Amino acid sequence: MGMDVQMILTKIAAFYPIFLFSICFHEFSHGLVAKWKGDPTAEMTGRLTLSPFAHGDLLGTVIFPMIGVVTGFFFGWAKPVPVNERNLKNPKKDLFWIALAGPLSNLLLAFAMALLIGFMAKYFASASMKNTFNDLGQIFIFTNLSLAVFNALPIHPLDGGKIIARFIPDSLDRWLQENQFVLFIFLIIVLQTKLSAILLAPIHFLFKLFMGVSGAVWML
């Protein structure tokens, strides 16, 4: 029993800080691009920060992720960054870029870590340090790729819903928004079945690709 508790605490210590930083960076990126597009709402409400106290949601950022670490079915979120469309010059186009900033930020973090793993493997002599950093780095990459792919799914309230809105008729986008709760619950149910492999496939593909980058850096 003691070993089980120790294992759970070890998992939380390894995974949760990575998740927390990654999801805060994700939300920060939404706010930053919104500011670039003319909307200062995120900055005015204190959301243009990496602080988890600004972005955290008790249920989605603390309770569900902790349960996910234990059960293996991970699920979590942060409070959405507020955006005032009236401050945007071209709302449909600008909302596309603001939404896209979230998944892209996680891909950027994953890529940066892939480079760092390669440099660590090449220039640090300590095998134990390299192995520890490599293990944590892979968790970091997989977590960020998971956030990127999951949030890019084309349904509301995920970023993908706002991304696809630029390319579909307004009537279809309204239908997706009006039925977002049902569609989201359906998605969560699907993720607990074998169909979750459909979502995991691009994550694993990108993971192998990014680890290939690490290998390429190590070979330089």
Buried (B, 14 or more C-beta within 10 A) or exposed (E): EEEEEEEEEEBBEBBBEBBBBBBBBBBBBBBBBBBEBEBEBBBEEEBBBEEBEBBBBEEBBBEBBBEBBEEEEBBBBBBBBBBBEEBBEEBBEBBBBBBBBBBBBBBBBBBEBBBBBBEBBEEEEEEEEBEEBBEBBBBBBBBBBBBBBBBBBBBBBBBBBBBBBBEEEEEEBEEBBEEBEEBBEEBEEEBEEEEEEEBEEEBEEBBEEBBEBBEEBBEE
